[in-house]
Amino acid sequence: MELPPTGPEQTPRRFTIGVILSAKRYTLPAAGLIVLWQLGEALVPVLMGVAIDRAIGGADPVELVLWVGVLVVNYLVFMVSFQLGSRIGLLGMQSVQHRLRTAVSERLLDPGGLQGAARLPGVGLSVASSDVSRLATAVAIAVYPLGEFAAIIFGGAVLFTLSWPLGLAVFVGAPAMILLIDRAGGTLRRRSGREQALAASAAGKAADLMAGYRIVTGLGAGPEAAARYRRSSRDALQATLHAKSAQGVLLGSMNAATGVFLAAITLTAGWQALSGSLSVGALITVVGLAQFLVGPMTMVATNFGTIWAAATASAERVLDVLRSPRPHERGTGTAPAEGADTGDPPEHGLDCELDLDLTLGSAALHGRVGPGECVAVPVDGAQAAELVAVLSGRAEPGTGRVHLAGRPLADAPPGTLLVAPHAADLFDGTVLENVAIGDAGTDRARAALDDAGCAEFLQAMPDGVHTAVGESGRRLSGGQRQRVALARALAQDAPVLVLHDPTTAVDSVTEQAVAARLRDCRQGRTTLLLTRSPALLAAADRVLDLVDAHTDADGGDESGGVDSYAGAPGSAVTAPTTAQGGTR
């Protein structure tokens, strides 16, 4: 099942139609069965009218038994058709919903990231759940309305044979109602879009509040945060009430118009029967068809009114996510240097040299992280956040460049460089499940847990590595969560690994032990540490210092201040011997 294109020329209306047409393997057989069901329903008053005229009017018991048998067969056929058609149609809706939700989830989880409001967890969740569900429900428009139209056309044709004014009224009135419904649904479409947007905003604020609950409580900002959420929640409630009000007005007006229209047909048929233009059986047929047509014409109002309006509003939000640009598109850099490998990422860091030439605010960073080296950059705050964003591909360097293995970072093979942020999230599950992800097997995950200093607290827990961490790891302390996140990064065994303050929440003894193990577990691979931790700085092979950007621009030290440390903590500090930097 292929979803319609999501290019910039795509509109929510066309996208909704494309989503409906993408489920043809389900909608075509389902629609055929639903047409059979509606025609069977419409045949009931026709058969009853014929039976009255031929059997009861003619006092023929054989005819009566015959037509009763025909009615029973008709009932069996349309009931089975309805059951099968509804099941196939529901399967089509579920299949489309699964495909849409998968596409939205893939975009939300794209390693390249995304821009816009969808970055908020609550907003993304709202689009992937509520909006996708509403959009997938539009598949019903390709199933049930076809049967409803078939019933209206059949009923109009029967009425036309009995009385051409009645049939003409149905053929003219039904299309007019469809056009009126589409025009009247504009308000509902606008209000449905606003309803979904404000509900997503409230969900996003709630997710942010829960994620930072401890910090908010520590700052004493709980009342203000709660007040902001209440305001957002009230706005979402008002938008929902406005949307439901528009839906009620639309349905009520359409039902009233349908009722008046069919009542007029019934009264006209009664007048014709009194004047002798219609027989008793024909009158019963007309009255029965008029009562039956209330259902199809009302459901057309529902499908083309509320369902279509809600689906197109949600389609716009789904399109916003699927089309949302990446902060830093891959593959837009210049061609790799001559002789550079353009294939898969290397298994180790031996061929991965990281070349940094950046300006971070008022500071500049120049230097190289050689293949297999462990290099530290003493940076924090906004400068660290900017450097992490650039290295992770979420932002482009404002000034300067970053090359990996002789090519721009944007052109590096996926999986070559892994950036582990300071504020990492854990998934609901066990400690081992959080670490043994991707290509990391159980053995490598256990080794990474030891290297990250997790053995100490895991031994004290009854379930060990099978301890449940809870949602976002909230069953663990801050230091325990940080060590599990570090273990997860180490278990990936990436050729180039960037760690941003991986040990800020652990005690100094544990930090020293983790720093010592870090060199051994990353032996032969390239590692960049963004930290001011003395233990981690001492564990690095070298330290790249930032220099003043203005001094650097005026022709000052072009080295970026490269310190050379000996290979292990406690070793003597030696001055660099290359032309890359000066001593500290």
C-alpha positions as CSV (number, residue, x, y, z in Angstrom):
1,M,0.0,0.0,0.0
2,E,1.6,3.2,-1.2
3,L,0.7,6.6,0.4
4,P,0.2,9.6,-1.9
5,P,3.2,11.9,-2.5
6,T,3.8,14.6,0.1
7,G,5.5,17.2,-2.0
8,P,5.1,21.0,-1.6
9,E,2.4,21.0,-4.3
10,Q,0.2,18.6,-2.4
11,T,-2.9,20.0,-0.7
12,P,-4.7,18.5,2.3
13,R,-7.8,17.8,0.1
14,R,-5.8,16.0,-2.6
15,F,-3.8,14.1,0.0
16,T,-7.0,12.9,1.7
17,I,-8.3,11.7,-1.7
18,G,-5.0,10.0,-2.3
19,V,-5.1,8.2,1.1
20,I,-8.6,7.0,0.3
21,L,-7.6,5.7,-3.1
22,S,-4.5,4.0,-1.7
23,A,-6.7,1.3,-0.1
24,K,-8.4,0.2,-3.3
25,R,-7.8,-3.5,-2.6
26,Y,-10.1,-3.2,0.4
27,T,-12.5,-0.4,-0.6
28,L,-13.5,-1.9,-4.0
29,P,-14.9,-5.3,-2.6
30,A,-16.2,-3.6,0.5
31,A,-18.0,-0.9,-1.5
32,G,-19.5,-3.7,-3.8
33,L,-20.9,-5.5,-0.8
34,I,-22.2,-2.3,0.8
35,V,-24.0,-1.4,-2.5
36,L,-25.6,-4.9,-2.4
37,W,-26.7,-4.2,1.2
38,Q,-28.2,-0.8,0.4
39,L,-30.0,-2.1,-2.7
40,G,-31.4,-5.0,-0.6
41,E,-32.6,-2.5,1.9
42,A,-34.2,-0.4,-0.8
43,L,-35.9,-3.5,-2.3
44,V,-37.9,-4.2,0.9
45,P,-40.6,-1.5,0.4
46,V,-40.7,-2.3,-3.4
47,L,-41.2,-6.0,-2.7
48,M,-43.8,-5.2,-0.1
49,G,-45.7,-3.0,-2.5
50,V,-45.7,-5.6,-5.2
51,A,-46.8,-8.3,-2.7
52,I,-49.7,-6.1,-1.6
53,D,-50.9,-5.4,-5.1
54,R,-50.5,-8.9,-6.4
55,A,-51.1,-11.2,-3.4
56,I,-53.4,-9.3,-1.0
57,G,-55.1,-7.3,-3.7
58,G,-55.6,-10.4,-5.8
59,A,-56.4,-12.6,-2.8
60,D,-53.8,-15.2,-4.1
61,P,-52.1,-17.2,-1.3
62,V,-49.6,-18.7,-3.6
63,E,-48.4,-15.2,-4.6
64,L,-48.3,-14.3,-1.0
65,V,-46.0,-17.2,-0.1
66,L,-43.8,-16.5,-3.1
67,W,-43.2,-12.9,-2.2
68,V,-42.7,-13.6,1.5
69,G,-40.0,-16.1,0.4
70,V,-38.4,-13.5,-1.8
71,L,-38.4,-11.0,1.1
72,V,-36.7,-13.6,3.3
73,V,-34.0,-14.3,0.7
74,N,-33.5,-10.5,0.2
75,Y,-33.0,-10.1,4.0
76,L,-30.4,-12.8,4.2
77,V,-28.5,-11.4,1.2
78,F,-28.3,-7.8,2.4
79,M,-27.5,-8.8,6.0
80,V,-24.6,-11.0,5.0
81,S,-23.4,-8.3,2.6
82,F,-23.4,-5.7,5.3
83,Q,-21.4,-7.9,7.7
84,L,-18.7,-8.8,5.1
85,G,-18.5,-5.3,3.6
86,S,-18.1,-3.6,7.0
87,R,-15.4,-6.0,8.0
88,I,-13.4,-5.5,4.8
89,G,-13.9,-1.8,5.0
90,L,-12.7,-1.7,8.6
91,L,-9.7,-3.8,7.7
92,G,-8.9,-1.2,5.0
93,M,-9.1,1.7,7.5
94,Q,-6.9,-0.2,9.9
95,S,-4.3,-0.9,7.2
96,V,-4.2,2.7,6.1
97,Q,-4.0,3.9,9.7
98,H,-1.1,1.6,10.3
99,R,0.7,2.8,7.1
100,L,0.2,6.4,8.0
101,R,1.2,6.0,11.6
102,T,4.4,4.2,10.5
103,A,5.2,7.0,8.0
104,V,4.7,9.7,10.7
105,S,6.7,7.7,13.3
106,E,9.5,7.2,10.9
107,R,9.6,11.0,10.3
108,L,9.4,11.8,14.0
109,L,12.2,9.3,14.7
110,D,14.4,10.3,11.7
111,P,18.0,10.6,12.9
112,G,18.2,13.8,10.9
113,G,15.6,15.4,13.1
114,L,12.9,17.8,12.2
115,Q,11.9,21.4,12.6
116,G,8.6,23.0,13.8
117,A,6.1,22.3,16.5
118,A,6.2,18.5,15.8
119,R,9.5,18.4,17.8
120,L,7.4,18.7,21.0
121,P,6.7,15.1,22.3
122,G,3.0,15.9,22.9
123,V,2.5,17.4,19.4
124,G,4.1,14.4,17.6
125,L,2.0,12.0,19.7
126,S,-1.2,13.9,18.9
127,V,-0.5,13.8,15.1
128,A,0.6,10.1,15.2
129,S,-2.5,9.1,17.1
130,S,-5.5,11.4,16.8
131,D,-4.8,13.0,13.4
132,V,-3.8,9.7,11.8
133,S,-6.9,8.0,13.1
134,R,-9.2,10.8,11.7
135,L,-7.5,10.8,8.4
136,A,-7.7,7.0,8.1
137,T,-11.4,7.1,8.9
138,A,-11.8,8.9,5.5
139,V,-11.4,5.5,3.9
140,A,-15.1,4.9,4.9
141,I,-16.0,7.6,2.3
142,A,-15.0,5.2,-0.5
143,V,-17.1,2.4,1.0
144,Y,-20.4,3.5,2.5
145,P,-21.3,6.6,0.4
146,L,-21.2,4.4,-2.8
147,G,-23.9,2.2,-1.3
148,E,-25.8,5.3,-0.2
149,F,-25.6,6.8,-3.6
150,A,-26.7,3.5,-5.2
151,A,-29.7,3.4,-2.8
152,I,-30.7,7.0,-3.6
153,I,-30.4,6.4,-7.4
154,F,-32.3,3.1,-7.1
155,G,-35.0,4.7,-5.0
156,G,-35.2,7.7,-7.4
157,A,-35.5,5.3,-10.4
158,V,-38.3,3.4,-8.7
159,L,-40.1,6.6,-7.8
160,F,-39.6,7.8,-11.4
161,T,-41.4,4.7,-12.7
162,L,-44.3,5.3,-10.3
163,S,-44.5,9.1,-10.6
164,W,-42.0,11.1,-12.6
165,P,-42.3,14.3,-10.4
166,L,-41.3,12.3,-7.3
167,G,-38.3,10.7,-9.1
168,L,-37.2,14.0,-10.5
169,A,-37.3,15.6,-7.1
170,V,-35.0,12.9,-5.7
171,F,-32.5,13.2,-8.6
172,V,-32.3,16.9,-8.3
173,G,-32.6,17.2,-4.5
174,A,-29.8,14.7,-3.6
175,P,-27.0,16.4,-5.6
176,A,-28.1,19.8,-4.3
177,M,-27.8,18.6,-0.8
178,I,-24.3,17.2,-1.4
179,L,-23.1,20.6,-2.7
180,L,-24.7,22.4,0.2
181,I,-23.0,20.0,2.7
182,D,-19.6,20.7,1.2
183,R,-20.1,24.4,1.4
184,A,-21.5,24.3,4.9
185,G,-18.6,22.1,6.1
186,G,-16.0,24.9,5.8
187,T,-16.6,26.2,9.4
188,L,-16.3,22.7,10.7
189,R,-13.0,22.1,8.8
190,R,-11.5,25.2,10.2
191,R,-12.6,24.5,13.8
192,S,-11.5,20.9,13.6
193,G,-8.0,22.0,12.6
194,R,-7.8,24.5,15.4
195,E,-9.2,21.8,17.8
196,Q,-6.4,19.4,16.9
197,A,-3.7,22.0,17.0
198,L,-4.6,23.3,20.5
199,A,-5.0,19.7,21.8
200,A,-1.6,18.9,20.5
201,S,-0.2,22.0,22.1
202,A,-1.7,21.1,25.5
203,A,-0.3,17.6,25.2
204,G,3.2,19.0,24.4
205,K,3.1,21.3,27.4
206,A,2.0,18.4,29.6
207,A,4.9,16.2,28.3
208,D,7.4,19.0,28.9
209,L,6.1,19.6,32.4
210,M,6.3,16.0,33.3
211,A,9.8,15.6,31.8
212,G,11.1,18.6,33.9
213,Y,8.9,18.1,36.9
214,R,11.8,17.8,39.4
215,I,13.5,20.9,38.0
216,V,10.3,22.9,38.1
217,T,9.6,21.7,41.7
218,G,13.2,22.6,42.7
219,L,12.8,26.1,41.3
220,G,9.5,26.6,43.1
221,A,7.8,27.2,39.7
222,G,5.2,24.5,40.1
223,P,2.2,27.0,40.5
224,E,3.2,29.0,37.4
225,A,3.8,25.8,35.3
226,A,0.4,24.4,36.4
227,A,-1.3,27.7,35.6
228,R,0.2,27.7,32.1
229,Y,-1.0,24.2,31.5
230,R,-4.5,25.0,32.8
231,R,-4.7,27.9,30.3
232,S,-3.6,25.7,27.5
233,S,-6.0,23.0,28.5
234,R,-8.9,25.5,28.7
235,D,-8.0,26.8,25.2
236,A,-8.1,23.2,23.9
237,L,-11.4,22.6,25.6
238,Q,-13.0,25.7,24.1
239,A,-11.7,24.7,20.6
240,T,-13.2,21.3,21.1
241,L,-16.6,22.7,22.2
242,H,-16.5,25.1,19.2
243,A,-15.8,22.2,16.8
244,K,-18.5,20.0,18.3
245,S,-20.9,22.9,18.1
246,A,-20.2,23.4,14.4
247,Q,-20.6,19.6,13.9
248,G,-23.9,19.6,15.7
249,V,-25.2,22.6,13.7
250,L,-24.1,20.9,10.4
251,L,-25.7,17.6,11.2
252,G,-28.8,19.1,12.7
253,S,-29.4,21.4,9.7
254,M,-28.7,18.6,7.2
255,N,-31.0,16.1,9.0
256,A,-33.7,18.8,9.2
257,A,-33.4,19.5,5.4
258,T,-33.4,15.8,4.6
259,G,-36.5,15.3,6.8
260,V,-38.4,18.2,5.2
261,F,-37.4,17.0,1.7
262,L,-38.6,13.4,2.2
263,A,-41.8,14.6,4.0
264,A,-42.7,16.6,1.0
265,I,-42.3,13.5,-1.2
266,T,-44.5,11.5,1.1
267,L,-47.2,14.1,1.2
268,T,-47.1,14.4,-2.6
269,A,-47.4,10.6,-3.0
270,G,-50.4,10.7,-0.6
271,W,-52.1,13.4,-2.6
272,Q,-51.6,11.4,-5.8
273,A,-53.0,8.2,-4.2
274,L,-56.1,10.1,-3.1
275,S,-56.5,11.4,-6.6
276,G,-56.2,7.9,-8.0
277,S,-52.8,8.4,-9.7
278,L,-51.1,5.7,-7.4
279,S,-52.3,2.3,-6.3
280,V,-52.3,1.3,-2.6
281,G,-49.2,-0.9,-3.2
282,A,-47.5,2.0,-5.0
283,L,-48.3,4.3,-2.1
284,I,-46.8,1.9,0.3
285,T,-43.7,1.6,-1.9
286,V,-43.3,5.4,-2.0
287,V,-43.8,5.8,1.8
288,G,-41.5,3.0,2.5
289,L,-38.8,4.3,0.1
290,A,-39.2,7.8,1.6
291,Q,-38.6,6.4,5.1
292,F,-35.7,4.3,3.9
293,L,-34.0,7.2,2.0
294,V,-33.8,9.2,5.2
295,G,-30.9,6.9,6.3
296,P,-28.7,7.1,3.1
297,M,-29.2,10.8,2.7
298,T,-28.4,11.5,6.4
299,M,-25.3,9.3,6.2
300,V,-24.2,11.1,3.1
301,A,-24.4,14.3,5.2
302,T,-22.3,12.6,8.0
303,N,-19.7,11.2,5.7
304,F,-19.2,14.2,3.4
305,G,-19.8,16.7,6.3
306,T,-18.1,15.7,9.5
307,I,-15.8,12.9,8.4
308,W,-14.5,14.7,5.3
309,A,-14.0,18.0,7.2
310,A,-12.2,16.3,10.1
311,A,-10.1,14.2,7.7
312,T,-8.9,17.2,5.6
313,A,-8.1,19.2,8.8
314,S,-6.0,16.3,10.1
315,A,-4.4,15.7,6.7
316,E,-2.9,19.2,6.9
317,R,-1.3,18.4,10.2
318,V,0.0,15.0,9.0
319,L,1.4,16.7,5.9
320,D,3.2,19.3,8.1
321,V,5.0,16.5,9.9
322,L,5.8,14.4,6.8
323,R,7.1,17.5,4.9
324,S,8.8,19.1,7.9
325,P,12.4,19.9,6.9
326,R,15.4,18.5,8.6
327,P,17.5,21.0,10.5
328,H,20.5,19.8,8.6
329,E,19.9,17.8,5.4
330,R,22.3,15.1,4.6
331,G,24.0,14.9,1.3
332,T,24.1,18.6,0.6
333,G,27.9,19.1,1.2
334,T,30.6,19.1,-1.4
335,A,32.1,16.0,-2.9
336,P,34.4,14.0,-0.7
337,A,38.1,14.5,-1.1
338,E,39.9,12.4,-3.7
339,G,40.6,8.9,-2.4
340,A,38.1,9.2,0.4
341,D,36.0,6.1,1.0
342,T,32.4,6.5,0.0
343,G,31.1,3.2,1.1
344,D,29.8,1.8,4.4
345,P,31.2,3.2,7.7
346,P,34.4,1.6,8.9
347,E,34.1,-1.0,11.6
348,H,36.6,0.9,13.8
349,G,37.8,4.4,14.1
350,L,41.1,3.8,12.4
351,D,40.1,5.7,9.2
352,C,38.0,8.3,10.9
353,E,39.7,11.6,11.3
354,L,37.5,14.4,12.6
355,D,38.5,17.9,11.4
356,L,37.0,20.8,13.3
357,D,37.1,24.4,12.2
358,L,34.2,26.2,13.9
359,T,33.1,29.4,15.6
360,L,31.0,28.9,18.7
361,G,29.7,32.2,19.7
362,S,32.6,34.3,20.8
363,A,35.0,31.4,20.7
364,A,36.7,29.4,17.9
365,L,37.7,25.7,17.8
366,H,40.3,24.5,15.4
367,G,41.9,21.1,15.4
368,R,41.8,17.5,14.4
369,V,40.8,14.3,16.3
370,G,43.1,11.7,14.8
371,P,42.0,8.2,14.0
372,G,41.7,6.1,17.2
373,E,42.3,9.1,19.5
374,C,40.4,10.2,22.6
375,V,40.3,14.0,22.6
376,A,38.5,16.3,25.0
377,V,37.1,19.8,24.5
378,P,36.6,21.7,27.7
379,V,33.3,23.3,26.8
380,D,29.9,23.8,28.4
381,G,26.7,25.8,28.3
382,A,25.5,27.3,25.0
383,Q,28.8,26.5,23.2
384,A,28.5,22.9,24.1
385,A,24.9,22.8,23.0
386,E,25.8,24.4,19.7
387,L,28.7,22.0,19.1
388,V,26.5,19.0,19.9
389,A,23.8,20.3,17.5
390,V,26.4,20.7,14.7
391,L,28.0,17.3,15.2
392,S,24.6,15.5,15.5
393,G,23.5,17.0,12.2
394,R,20.6,19.0,13.8
395,A,22.2,22.3,12.8
396,E,24.7,23.6,10.2
397,P,27.8,25.4,11.5
398,G,27.3,29.1,11.4
399,T,30.9,29.7,10.5
400,G,33.5,27.1,9.6
401,R,33.3,23.4,8.7
402,V,33.4,19.9,10.1
403,H,34.9,17.1,8.0
404,L,34.9,13.4,8.8
405,A,37.2,11.0,7.1
406,G,38.0,13.7,4.5
407,R,34.5,14.6,3.6
408,P,31.9,17.1,4.9
409,L,30.0,15.7,7.9
410,A,26.7,15.8,6.0
411,D,28.1,13.4,3.4
412,A,29.5,10.9,5.9
413,P,27.9,7.4,5.7
414,P,25.2,6.9,8.3
415,G,26.4,5.2,11.5
416,T,29.9,6.6,11.2
417,L,29.5,9.1,14.0
418,L,27.3,8.8,17.0
419,V,26.5,11.7,19.3
420,A,25.4,10.9,22.9
421,P,23.7,14.0,24.3
422,H,23.9,15.0,27.9
423,A,20.2,14.7,28.5
424,A,19.5,11.3,27.1
425,D,16.1,9.5,27.5
426,L,15.6,5.9,28.5
427,F,12.8,3.7,27.2
428,D,10.3,1.8,29.3
429,G,11.7,-1.7,29.8
430,T,14.7,-3.3,31.5
431,V,18.2,-2.0,31.8
432,L,19.5,-4.6,29.4
433,E,16.7,-3.9,26.8
434,N,17.7,-0.2,26.9
435,V,21.4,-1.0,26.2
436,A,21.1,-4.0,23.9
437,I,19.5,-2.1,21.0
438,G,20.4,-2.0,17.3
439,D,23.5,-4.1,16.5
440,A,24.5,-4.3,20.2
441,G,24.1,-7.9,21.4
442,T,23.6,-9.0,24.9
443,D,27.3,-9.7,25.5
444,R,28.4,-6.3,24.2
445,A,25.6,-4.7,26.3
446,R,26.8,-6.4,29.5
447,A,30.4,-5.3,28.8
448,A,29.2,-1.7,28.2
449,L,27.3,-1.7,31.5
450,D,30.5,-2.7,33.3
451,D,32.5,0.0,31.5
452,A,29.9,2.7,32.3
453,G,30.1,1.8,36.0
454,C,26.6,0.3,36.2
455,A,27.7,-2.9,37.9
456,E,27.7,-1.3,41.4
457,F,24.0,-0.4,41.5
458,L,22.9,-3.3,39.4
459,Q,24.4,-5.8,41.9
460,A,22.3,-4.2,44.6
461,M,19.0,-4.7,42.7
462,P,17.2,-8.0,42.9
463,D,16.7,-8.3,39.1
464,G,20.1,-7.0,38.1
465,V,20.3,-6.1,34.4
466,H,16.6,-7.1,34.1
467,T,15.5,-4.3,36.4
468,A,12.7,-2.3,35.0
469,V,13.6,1.4,34.5
470,G,10.1,2.7,34.2
471,E,8.8,5.4,31.8
472,S,11.7,7.6,30.8
473,G,13.9,5.8,33.3
474,R,12.1,7.4,36.3
475,R,12.6,4.4,38.6
476,L,16.3,5.0,38.5
477,S,18.2,7.9,40.1
478,G,19.7,10.6,37.9
479,G,23.2,9.1,38.2
480,Q,21.9,5.6,37.4
481,R,20.1,6.9,34.3
482,Q,23.2,8.7,33.1
483,R,25.3,5.6,33.4
484,V,22.8,3.5,31.6
485,A,22.6,6.1,28.8
486,L,26.5,6.0,28.6
487,A,26.4,2.2,28.4
488,R,24.0,2.4,25.6
489,A,26.3,4.7,23.6
490,L,29.3,2.6,24.3
491,A,27.5,-0.6,23.3
492,Q,26.9,0.8,19.8
493,D,30.7,0.6,19.2
494,A,30.5,3.5,16.8
495,P,33.7,4.3,14.7
496,V,33.4,7.9,16.1
497,L,31.7,8.6,19.4
498,V,30.9,12.1,20.8
499,L,30.1,12.2,24.5
500,H,28.7,15.3,26.1
501,D,29.1,15.5,29.9
502,P,28.5,11.8,30.4
503,T,29.3,11.7,34.1
504,T,28.0,14.9,35.7
505,A,25.5,13.1,37.9
506,V,27.8,10.5,39.4
507,D,30.2,10.7,42.4
508,S,33.8,11.4,41.9
509,V,35.0,7.9,42.7
510,T,32.7,6.4,40.1
511,E,33.7,9.1,37.6
512,Q,37.4,8.2,38.0
513,A,36.6,4.6,37.4
514,V,34.4,5.3,34.3
515,A,37.1,7.6,32.9
516,A,39.8,4.9,33.3
517,R,37.6,2.3,31.6
518,L,36.6,4.6,28.8
519,R,40.1,4.6,27.3
520,D,40.2,0.8,27.3
521,C,36.7,0.1,25.9
522,R,37.2,2.7,23.1
523,Q,40.7,1.5,22.2
524,G,41.2,1.9,18.4
525,R,38.1,4.0,17.9
526,T,37.8,7.8,17.7
527,T,36.3,9.5,20.8
528,L,35.5,13.2,21.4
529,L,34.6,14.3,24.9
530,L,32.8,17.6,25.5
531,T,33.3,18.1,29.2
532,R,35.1,20.1,31.9
533,S,35.4,17.1,34.2
534,P,39.0,16.8,35.4
535,A,38.8,13.0,35.4
536,L,37.7,12.8,31.8
537,L,40.1,15.5,30.7
538,A,43.0,13.5,32.3
539,A,41.8,10.4,30.5
540,A,42.0,12.0,27.1
541,D,45.0,11.8,24.8
542,R,44.8,15.5,24.1
543,V,42.7,18.5,24.9
544,L,41.5,21.0,22.3
545,D,41.0,24.4,23.9
546,L,38.8,27.1,22.5
547,V,40.3,30.5,21.6
548,D,38.8,33.9,21.3
549,A,37.2,34.2,17.9
550,H,38.2,37.8,17.4
551,T,41.8,37.1,18.2
552,D,41.7,34.1,15.9
553,A,40.2,36.2,13.1
554,D,43.0,38.8,13.5
555,G,45.7,36.2,12.9
556,G,46.3,35.0,16.4
557,D,46.9,31.4,17.4
558,E,45.5,29.2,14.6
559,S,45.9,26.0,16.6
560,G,42.8,26.3,18.7
561,G,45.0,25.6,21.8
562,V,45.8,21.9,21.6
563,D,47.0,20.3,24.8
564,S,48.7,16.9,24.7
565,Y,48.2,14.7,27.6
566,A,49.8,11.3,28.1
567,G,47.7,8.3,27.5
568,A,46.4,7.7,31.0
569,P,45.2,9.5,34.1
570,G,48.1,10.5,36.3
571,S,50.6,10.6,33.5
572,A,52.7,13.7,33.1
573,V,51.5,16.5,30.9
574,T,53.7,17.1,27.9
575,A,53.7,20.0,25.5
576,P,52.6,19.3,22.0
577,T,55.3,18.8,19.4
578,T,53.2,19.4,16.3
579,A,52.4,22.8,14.7
580,Q,48.8,22.4,15.8
581,G,48.8,24.0,19.2
582,G,50.4,25.6,22.2
583,T,50.6,24.5,25.8
584,R,48.2,25.4,28.4
